[in-house]
């Protein structure tokens, strides 16, 4: 256990601390943890008492990881209700299963407190590794996972400035590219429907990307009408109706994802507005519904399957090697220009 | 733990057996099972290993159930990829959470072997109760869950002849009602696209319901063209194209769910067929995509949210009382007659 990283992190109890408190050698502590049968009971109890009192966690390092392996990987996604995360999770699970691992999924309803509870529940239930969505969570949670030696990977994001490992794409850049296309089509009165940007770095970055594109073309990014709401078709409908009552009426409504965009499209039809003749609408994700609606959605294509598969590979490698995921992987998105984007009305 | 029933039943391993095998006192075993947080990990693992190897089950009786409570409920659904199970799972989770329970979900890809592994994984990870889809699984699995004292409930089915508890609806009756409507509209050349009926009682019952309706109206139910395929839009497309090459061409294609029906609808458009003028198409489930497509789908409305919420209530009651779920609850479905069903071409 001498390669145990937790022995080298400042502030955390070390093997030596345990040995000192139990008044035994570090070798005895190590033996207690690895082969308790080879230690007499009185000593073992003294060592385990010290381990408990100090909160010592022997979980880093390949050997410890291999020893506590349960064959279960956890994922916490913000919602199961619409299909945003479904395809990536399916690919994630298939890859895990091909490697003999079982996936357990929890969904947090976009609530940090719920995610916190679920992380603890999954770790307590013996998850070997965790996939989480985005980077937005407390430092304390990351420290908890480090102490428990649970490799963790964030998906759906790529942020070069964030040192934590991730597999995903640059949400800001992707939305900026889409917004540039909308502005190039002639639109000046833009509006956005987004998820709540608090605690959701993907949503926040997409709003920032739209604002960057506006500023770069001399539009007033701060004046952007922005409605933050829940990701659902119904919420997309309501937000769109509200935006259409603005003066001047926006000629293009940029939606934070396809679910909101499909709601906006439905409401446009009900209001007798032609898309894209009267108003353009764009989505984000390119999930199945994007091409089921008429006209099909202009949106950002996210490589869901590749993201899920590679996420699994990265966590499996961390479990095999005993080394936490260190590198981040950036995937590319691309625009799908379909029927809901056109020039603004004359 | 002396009132623990498993200690008194002949032939079953006792607490003392576990203690002996794990080389600890019976008090330690009891503590491991009742307050695992108060036992160091190495000891806990040794005890749990002995529990597992001996098949010791401290789980019967209300007090034992309450004692081993982990606050986690498991659900195994056939797929996460399309939205069939999403809404019910969301409602299931909300209700659990309102009662302080965490939901962990696994998806079996419609493969019995995978479901078997996941049931064992969830029970090993401490799931207090399990929600499963349909009744089709081995007797051995049910016996395993009984031995472990894990309350189990099947959703999506109601079969008065099956003694196992369920919350759901009569798939056969629901499809028969829809098929009667199709036949009443004048169709005689029917065809069906279904999921694989092996290991999927919902699919099997829906096929049976269509055949019952045909037989009741003097149509040759055995001659029904039936394609069994995977639940995906793409598979629905392919199956529909194949059916349209038959002579005589079916005038109505009954789909086992909305996902298949949406694929059929897309393919009809690509083939230049008017729906419902040239061919009628029906779905099952009434998930969100049913009303996103044009024309909107005629389908069977399933009360997904009510099913999810009540499933949670039934399992919570079983955990509270220590009595396994005994009653089955039948929910009603109803027809949603929309644009994809019309009379056959003249």
Interface residues (C-beta under 8 A of the other chain):
Chain A: X32 X33 X36 X37 X48 X51 X52 X70 X71 X72 X74 X79 X80 X81 X82 X83 X86 X87 X89 X90 X93 X94 X97 X102 X103 X104 X105 X106 X107 X109 X114 X117 X118 X121 X122 X124 X125 X126 X233 X262 X266 X288 X289 X292 X293 X294
Chain B: X23 X40 X42 X43 X46 X70 X71 X72 X74 X79 X80 X81 X82 X83 X86 X87 X89 X90 X93 X94 X97 X102 X103 X104 X105 X106 X107 X109 X114 X117 X118 X121 X122 X124 X125 X126 X233 X262 X266 X288 X289 X292 X293 X294
